[in-house]
Every structure is written in C-alpha cells, then in structure tokens.
Amino acid sequence: MNLFSVFALVVTLNAQVFESVTDSVVTTDGGDSRSVNWIDLDSDGDLDLFVTNGHNPGQNNFLYINKGKGSFEKVCEGALVEDGARSDGSSWGDIDGDGDLDAYVANWYNDLNLLYINDHGRFKRSLDGPLSWYRGFSESCAWGDYDGDGDLDLFVANSGSAMPTANALFLNVGNLTFHDVPDQVFVASAQPSRMGSWVDVDGDRDLDLFVVNENNAPNELLLNQLHPTGRAEFERAQNDPLVTSQKSSISASWADIDNDGDFDVFIANLEQDNQLYINHSGTFKPLADVVSTEGGHSFGSSWGDFDNDGDLDLFVANGWGEGPQTNFLYENQWMETGQLRFKKVTSGPIVTETGWSYGSSFADYDNDGDLDLFVAKWLHSKDENNALYRNQGNANRSLQLNCVAKGSNTAALGAVVTVKASIGGRQVSQTRQISGQDSYCGQNLRLHFGLGQATQVTEISIRWPSGDDQSVAHVEVGGIITLKQSD
C-alpha cells in the first residue's frame, strides 16, 4: 500500500521576513472576528480559511476558498456564512465519517450554538439533537475522541457575563447522535471558562482536558482514566503548578517546544504576566523567560516554526485594552543554543502593527514551505481589518503532513506525529498533535515540521487516534505529504 502522496514541492526560500498582506479579500474584510480555522474544504491541496465574527449581532461569519498562488475567493452564500449569530470559537472535524469536514460554532450572549454538516461541499445547519439545541455564553469548542470509540465528542467552554454557566460535554454515540454528559467533574461546577484543550498530557494514549478560566479562577487539568481503568472518566489534578496559580487566563497553547516528545503549554493571561510550563513526564514546572515575564492584554497564541530551524516559535495576540495593542513574537533558541530560551522579535509588521487581536493560527497558505500567520481582529474602529502576514522564507527546508485516519474520525484529531531528522549534525525528534482547537479560537489540521538544512527525514512515526502505531523511514524533505492509516 502506498501510504504517501506528494501534493506540492517546496520552493527555494528567500530571506526571513514577514510582510503584511493588504490587497487580499481576507484582509479587506472587517468584523468582530474571533476564530481562525485553516481547513482544506475542497480537497485541492491548499488551505481554506474560516473566520467567526461575534459581539455585535447580525455579522455573518467569513469563509474564503484558497484559489492557489496566494489568492482567496470569498463565499457569500450558504448557511455557514448567513446565520448572523454572535460567534466566538469554531472547531472542525469529520463527525459523521463521510470523509469531509463538519463544523461546530460556539456563540455567546446565550445564542444557540450551531452545528453544520458538510454534505458534499454544501453545509446544512443541523436542527436536531442537543448540540443544535444548546445555548450558553459559549466562548470556544473542541472536538476530540475522549472515550476512544473512534468518533468525535465535543467540549464547549462557557464564560457568561455576571454569572458563569457550566461547561458542556457531549458524547458521540454514532449516527450523528450526541448525549449530554452532565456528571463529569469539570461539568458539574460553573467556572468562567474561555477554552478547553484535548491533549495527552501524561502520555498514556488517551485525551486529557485542560480548561482555562478567567477572573482569577484556577485553571483545571482533568486526567482521563480511560487507559488506566478502561473507563472514560476524569480525575482532577490537585497540586500541579498548572492548577495552583490563579490568574485571569484566556487561552492555552500546547506544543512540544523542547523536542522531548511531550507537550508543554503557554498560558495567555489578561493584564497579567503570561505563563510557560514545561512538561517533565506529566509534571509541569514554570519556565522563567521573556515569554513569561511580560504580559499584555493577551488572548490568543500560536506555536509554529516560522524560521524552519527545527524548534517551535511563539506568537501572542493582544487585545481588549485601553487603546491599540501590539502583539508579541518570540523566536525559540533551542536549536541554536541547546537551551530553552526565547528571543523577542522587535521589528516587522507582526509586532509593530496595532489593534485588538484575538484568535490566530500559523499556516502555509501559499504552499511555499514556510508558515504564514493570520490574526483575527475586533473591529473597534472602522480602520481595523483582519491581518495576514506572508512569510518570505529563508534557506531552510520543511515537511508538511496531512493525516487521514480510518473510521469516523477521518481528520485524525488526536493523532500524535513524530518526525526524526539530522539537523545541524544532531538527531532531532519533533512531535506534533492534530487538535480540534490549537489555542484560543485557532485551528490548523495540517502539520508542519521545520528541518533546517536536512534533505531527508530519518523516520515519521504516528500514533493514530485508534491507538495503532505506524511508521515509515527515509522520506525526502520538501512538499506536502498525505499519510493514510494502514489496514
């Protein structure tokens, strides 16, 4: 069986520079934008873009189809872009097992949340079942198969206004049927939650849940007991620094930033210092560095290897403050120095342009091998639109992966992929997870690995959501590759 197919080849990269794209339809639109989802809706090998709009009623969400060569076409008709709800987060995945991507949109102001089923490229709003009837002050949502049965379940984070509303968990029992699960420990109590992340924190091959709470409420780490006990029940972590520090947290972004195979986390806080915690075999320790000793009005954040050197860099989106805010960009120095330290980028449009920024996501929208960046902004002035920054590249190389799983969860949410290569004379292992929500209102289903001057990947290994392991050796660097789960 041929597991891989090449969609595109990396082009030669130029000097490392981001430029602000101002002549695209994705940046001449403005709204109270929140969520950024990069998904290949038409299966043509490039990434399309979905952006939610909220706060003010009557704003439609945005869908842009990537036409290639860096150009987009706005979709102006259809349920997905005509509902006019006050939307915040969005999560995409294949919930009915038909091979295409469906969407759930979380709405605030106690509006009904929205479930959209993809029917051969046409989206239909579902009007049946608890997902379609559910309303709350919903901030974000995330698909993930927490019970390990092969289909996607859903977590919805609610904040509320004066009184928080409880979060919600929905169990997928098949045939587009979902059951509300009210008796898990993190659903029973109401906290002002901004988001939840499905991630295998302790490396035991099931999805744990990290819930971010604002207003100085403690964050919550819920450890899935599926593999230890066979039951998809959660235990609350009690003494870990992740849950004992009380700040007004808005979002969390998980990534293996020190290339040791487990997932570390950056927490964005509002009007307080941000936080970075390093995972030491399931126990977290705070890292004192520039990323955690300065803060702003931070909302979203995104990890991505924008310089293709083999370690993950960090973007932080700042908004909701007195006057315009500037965003943060930090370059990881792990590959250069062997130490986990970050250097703040102080020039370029990403960090000098002002506004109120919320969701964000790195993605290679022009298929040239390096990561570009889209930032959702709140149009609090008539001059502020969303932002797209194109990466001009450097001489380093990369490899990108699309993963297709067997069963219902064809988009492979929850899969963990490790790429090994010799970079700069040493063996480097980089690990990524495909997620239903990468950070605050951000998602990209395509995995990107910067590889420096490497010409060949030693091994690609993948742990599928089903628990099956698969690997392939000696893969040429460059391009976008599809990995399909073997029988």
C-alpha positions in Angstrom: 0.0 0.0 0.0 1.4 3.4 -1.0 1.0 5.5 2.2 2.2 8.8 0.9 1.3 11.1 -2.0 3.1 14.3 -2.7 0.8 17.3 -3.3 3.4 20.1 -3.8 7.1 20.8 -3.7 8.8 23.4 -1.5 10.2 26.3 -3.5 13.5 28.0 -2.8 13.2 30.3 0.2 14.5 33.8 0.5 15.5 36.0 3.4 13.4 35.5 6.6 10.9 38.4 6.5 7.1 38.7 7.2 5.2 41.1 5.0 1.7 42.4 5.7 -0.7 41.3 3.0 -3.1 44.2 2.4 -4.5 43.5 -1.0 -6.3 40.2 -0.3 -10.0 39.8 0.3 -9.2 38.2 3.7 -7.7 41.5 4.9 -10.1 43.9 3.3 -12.9 42.4 5.3 -13.5 43.6 8.9 -15.7 42.3 11.7 -15.6 41.5 15.3 -13.5 38.5 14.4 -12.5 35.7 16.8 -11.8 32.2 15.4 -9.3 31.3 12.8 -9.6 27.8 11.2 -7.4 26.6 8.4 -9.0 23.7 6.6 -8.9 22.2 3.1 -12.6 22.1 2.4 -12.4 21.4 -1.3 -9.5 18.8 -1.1 -7.4 20.6 -3.6 -4.2 20.6 -1.6 -4.3 24.1 -0.2 -5.7 25.6 3.0 -9.0 27.4 3.0 -10.0 29.9 5.8 -13.0 30.2 8.1 -13.3 33.2 10.4 -16.0 33.7 13.0 -17.5 37.1 13.9 -19.2 38.0 17.2 -20.1 40.6 19.8 -22.3 42.7 17.5 -25.4 40.9 16.3 -26.1 40.4 12.6 -22.5 39.8 11.5 -22.0 36.8 9.3 -19.0 34.6 9.6 -16.4 34.5 6.8 -15.4 31.6 4.5 -12.6 32.1 2.0 -11.7 29.4 -0.6 -8.0 29.3 -1.4 -7.6 29.5 -5.2 -3.9 28.9 -5.2 -0.9 31.2 -5.7 -1.9 33.1 -2.5 -5.3 34.3 -3.7 -8.7 33.7 -2.0 -12.3 33.9 -3.0 -15.0 34.8 -0.5 -18.1 32.6 -0.2 -21.1 34.8 0.2 -24.0 32.3 0.1 -24.9 29.3 2.3 -25.8 28.5 5.8 -22.2 28.7 7.0 -21.9 32.4 6.2 -25.5 33.6 6.5 -26.6 32.9 10.1 -25.6 36.2 11.6 -25.1 34.8 15.1 -22.7 36.3 17.6 -20.0 33.7 17.2 -16.7 33.1 19.1 -15.0 29.8 18.7 -15.2 27.1 16.0 -13.9 23.6 15.7 -13.7 21.4 12.6 -13.6 17.6 12.2 -15.3 14.7 10.5 -18.1 13.8 12.9 -20.2 11.6 10.6 -17.3 9.6 9.0 -18.1 10.6 5.4 -14.6 11.9 4.7 -15.3 15.6 4.7 -15.1 18.3 7.4 -18.0 19.4 9.5 -18.1 22.4 11.9 -19.4 23.5 15.3 -19.6 27.2 16.1 -19.8 28.4 19.7 -22.0 31.6 20.2 -22.0 34.0 23.0 -24.9 36.0 24.6 -26.9 32.9 25.2 -27.4 32.4 21.5 -27.9 28.9 20.1 -24.7 27.2 19.1 -24.5 26.0 15.5 -23.7 22.6 14.1 -23.0 22.4 10.4 -22.9 19.2 8.4 -20.9 19.1 5.2 -22.9 17.4 2.5 -20.6 17.0 -0.5 -19.4 20.6 -0.1 -22.7 22.1 0.9 -23.2 23.0 4.5 -26.5 22.3 6.2 -27.3 23.5 9.7 -28.4 20.7 11.9 -31.6 21.4 13.9 -31.8 18.1 15.8 -30.2 16.9 18.9 -28.5 18.5 22.0 -25.7 20.1 20.0 -28.2 22.1 18.0 -30.4 23.0 20.9 -27.6 24.0 23.2 -27.2 27.6 24.1 -25.0 29.5 26.6 -22.3 32.2 26.9 -20.1 29.9 24.8 -16.5 31.0 24.2 -15.0 28.1 22.3 -15.4 24.5 21.5 -13.1 21.5 20.7 -13.8 18.1 19.0 -11.9 15.1 20.5 -12.4 11.4 20.9 -12.1 11.2 24.7 -13.7 7.8 25.1 -11.6 6.1 22.4 -14.5 4.6 20.4 -13.4 6.1 17.1 -15.8 9.1 16.8 -15.5 12.7 17.9 -17.0 14.0 21.1 -17.4 17.8 21.9 -16.4 20.0 24.7 -17.9 23.5 25.0 -16.4 26.2 27.2 -18.8 28.8 28.7 -17.8 32.0 30.4 -21.0 34.0 31.0 -21.5 37.6 31.9 -22.2 38.3 35.6 -22.9 34.6 36.4 -20.8 31.9 34.7 -22.6 29.0 33.1 -21.4 25.4 33.4 -19.3 24.0 30.6 -20.7 21.2 28.5 -19.5 17.8 27.3 -21.3 15.8 24.5 -20.7 12.2 23.9 -20.9 10.9 20.3 -22.8 7.6 20.2 -22.9 7.3 16.4 -25.2 8.2 13.6 -24.9 11.9 14.4 -26.4 11.3 17.8 -25.0 13.0 20.9 -25.7 12.7 24.5 -25.1 15.4 27.1 -22.7 14.2 29.8 -23.5 16.2 33.0 -21.8 14.1 35.6 -18.1 14.6 34.8 -16.1 16.6 37.4 -15.5 19.5 35.1 -19.1 19.9 34.0 -20.7 19.9 37.5 -19.4 23.3 38.6 -19.7 26.6 36.8 -16.4 28.5 36.2 -15.7 31.5 33.9 -14.1 29.3 31.2 -12.6 30.6 28.0 -11.4 27.3 26.3 -10.6 23.7 26.7 -7.8 21.7 25.1 -7.8 18.0 24.4 -4.2 16.8 24.8 -2.5 13.7 26.0 -0.7 15.4 28.9 0.7 12.3 30.6 1.5 10.2 27.6 -0.9 7.3 28.4 -2.6 7.3 25.0 -5.9 9.0 25.9 -7.0 12.6 25.7 -6.9 14.6 28.8 -8.6 18.0 29.1 -7.2 21.3 30.2 -9.7 24.1 30.9 -8.7 27.7 31.0 -10.6 30.0 33.4 -10.5 33.8 33.7 -11.3 36.2 36.6 -8.5 34.7 38.7 -10.3 31.3 38.9 -7.9 28.3 38.9 -7.3 26.5 35.7 -8.4 22.9 35.6 -6.4 19.8 34.5 -8.6 16.7 34.1 -6.7 13.5 33.6 -8.5 10.8 31.5 -8.6 7.4 33.2 -9.5 5.5 30.0 -6.3 3.6 29.7 -5.5 3.1 33.4 -9.1 1.8 34.2 -10.9 1.2 30.9 -13.4 3.9 31.8 -13.5 7.3 30.2 -13.8 9.2 33.5 -11.7 12.1 34.6 -9.7 12.9 37.8 -8.9 16.5 38.7 -5.2 17.2 39.2 -4.8 18.9 42.6 -1.3 20.1 43.3 0.3 20.7 39.9 1.5 24.3 39.3 -0.8 24.3 36.3 -3.8 24.5 38.6 -2.5 26.2 41.7 -1.6 29.5 40.0 -4.7 31.7 39.8 -4.7 34.4 37.1 -7.2 35.7 34.6 -6.3 33.2 31.9 -7.8 33.4 28.5 -6.1 30.6 26.5 -3.6 27.8 26.4 -1.5 26.6 23.5 0.1 23.1 23.8 3.3 22.1 21.9 6.5 20.1 22.3 8.8 23.2 22.4 11.9 21.4 23.8 11.6 18.4 21.4 11.5 15.8 24.2 8.3 14.1 23.0 5.7 15.5 25.5 3.6 18.6 25.3 4.4 21.8 27.1 1.9 24.7 27.5 1.8 28.5 27.1 -1.0 30.3 29.0 -2.1 33.8 27.9 -3.4 36.0 30.7 -5.3 39.2 30.7 -3.5 42.2 32.2 -1.0 39.9 34.0 2.2 38.2 33.1 1.8 35.2 30.7 3.0 31.8 31.8 5.0 29.0 30.2 5.1 25.5 31.8 7.5 22.7 30.8 6.2 19.1 30.9 8.5 16.7 32.8 6.9 13.3 32.3 3.4 14.6 33.3 4.6 17.1 36.0 4.8 20.8 35.0 7.4 23.3 36.0 7.2 27.1 35.2 9.9 28.4 33.0 11.1 32.0 33.7 11.8 33.6 30.4 10.9 36.6 28.4 7.7 34.9 27.3 6.5 34.6 30.9 7.9 37.8 32.4 6.0 40.2 30.3 2.3 40.3 29.6 -0.3 42.4 28.0 -3.9 42.0 27.2 -3.2 38.6 25.9 -5.9 36.4 24.2 -4.7 34.0 21.6 -1.3 32.4 20.9 0.1 30.1 18.3 3.1 27.9 18.1 4.9 27.5 14.8 8.4 27.0 13.4 8.4 30.2 11.3 12.1 30.0 10.6 12.1 26.3 9.8 15.1 25.6 12.1 13.6 22.7 13.9 12.1 24.3 17.0 8.7 26.0 17.7 8.4 29.7 17.9 5.6 31.6 19.6 3.1 34.3 18.5 0.9 36.1 21.2 -2.2 38.1 20.2 -3.1 41.0 22.5 -6.4 42.8 22.6 -9.2 44.3 24.8 -7.2 47.1 26.4 -7.1 50.8 26.7 -6.1 51.9 23.2 -4.5 49.9 20.5 -2.3 46.9 21.4 0.8 45.4 19.8 1.3 41.7 19.5 4.4 39.6 20.6 6.6 37.3 18.5 9.3 35.1 20.1 12.0 33.1 18.4 12.9 29.8 20.1 16.7 29.5 20.6 16.7 25.8 21.4 18.2 24.7 18.1 20.8 27.4 18.2 22.0 27.2 21.8 20.8 23.9 23.1 18.9 25.8 25.8 15.2 26.5 26.0 15.3 30.3 25.7 13.3 32.7 23.6 14.3 35.9 21.8 11.7 38.6 21.4 11.3 39.9 17.8 11.1 43.7 17.9 10.8 44.6 14.2 8.4 43.8 11.4 4.7 44.3 10.9 3.6 41.4 13.1 4.9 43.2 16.2 4.5 46.9 15.1 1.0 46.9 13.7 -1.6 47.8 16.4 -5.2 46.9 17.1 -7.2 44.4 19.1 -6.2 40.8 18.2 -7.9 37.6 19.3 -7.7 34.2 17.5 -4.6 33.4 15.4 -3.1 30.5 13.6 0.1 29.8 11.7 -0.4 28.0 8.3 1.4 27.8 5.0 -1.5 29.2 2.9 0.7 29.7 -0.3 2.3 26.2 -0.1 5.9 27.5 -0.3 7.1 25.6 2.7 7.1 28.2 5.4 4.5 29.3 7.9 2.4 32.4 7.4 0.2 33.9 10.0 -3.5 35.0 10.2 -4.8 37.1 13.1 -8.5 37.8 13.8 -9.1 41.3 15.0 -12.0 43.1 16.6 -13.2 46.0 14.5 -13.4 48.5 17.3 -12.6 51.2 14.8 -13.6 51.4 11.2 -10.0 51.2 10.0 -9.2 47.8 11.5 -9.4 44.7 9.4 -8.1 41.2 10.0 -4.4 40.6 9.3 -2.5 38.2 7.1 1.3 38.1 7.3 3.2 36.3 4.5 6.5 34.6 5.3 9.2 35.4 2.8 11.2 32.5 3.9 14.9 31.6 4.3 17.1 28.8 3.1 15.8 26.2 5.5 13.6 23.3 4.5 10.4 21.8 5.8 8.0 18.9 5.5 4.2 19.1 6.0 1.7 16.3 6.7 -1.9 15.7 6.1 -3.2 12.7 8.1 -6.2 10.5 7.1 -7.4 8.0 9.7 -9.6 5.0 9.4 -13.2 5.0 10.8 -15.3 8.0 11.6 -12.6 10.5 12.7 -11.0 10.7 9.2 -9.3 14.0 10.0 -7.3 12.2 12.7 -8.0 14.6 15.5 -5.9 13.4 18.5 -3.2 11.8 16.4 0.4 12.3 17.5 3.2 12.5 14.9 6.9 12.5 15.5 9.4 13.4 12.7 13.1 12.5 13.2 15.9 14.0 11.2 19.5 15.1 11.4 19.6 18.9 11.7 22.9 20.7 12.1 24.7 17.5 12.8 22.5 16.1 15.6 19.4 13.9 15.6 16.3 15.9 16.4 12.8 14.5 17.1 9.8 16.8 16.7 6.4 15.9 17.9 3.0 17.4 17.0 -0.6 16.7 17.7 -3.6 17.2 15.4 -6.1 19.1 17.5 -9.7 20.3 17.5 -8.5 23.6 19.0 -4.8 24.6 19.0 -5.2 27.7 21.1 -7.9 30.4 21.7 -10.1 30.0 18.7 -7.3 28.7 16.5 -7.0 25.5 14.4 -4.9 24.1 11.6 -5.3 20.4 10.6 -2.0 20.3 8.6 1.2 19.6 10.5 4.4 21.5 9.7 7.9 20.5 10.6 10.9 22.8 10.1 14.0 20.8 9.2 16.9 23.2 8.7 19.2 22.0 6.0 18.2 18.4 6.3 17.5 16.7 2.9 15.9 13.5 4.3 13.7 12.6 7.3 15.0 9.5 9.1 11.6 8.4 10.3 8.0 9.5 10.5 6.0 7.8 13.3 2.3 8.3 14.0 0.1 7.2 16.9 -3.3 7.2 15.4 -6.4 8.1 17.5 -7.3 4.4 17.4 -4.1 3.6 19.3 -2.4 2.0 16.3 1.2 2.8 15.6 2.6 3.3 12.1 6.0 4.5 10.8 7.8 5.0 7.6 11.6 5.5 7.1 13.7 7.6 4.8 11.4 10.3 3.5 12.6 13.1 1.3 12.3 16.6 2.7 10.0 19.1 1.0 6.4 19.3 0.0 3.1 18.4 1.5 2.6 14.7 2.1 -0.6 12.7 2.9 -0.3 9.8 5.4 -3.1 7.3 5.4 -3.7 4.9 8.2 -2.9 1.4 7.0 -5.3 -1.6 7.4 
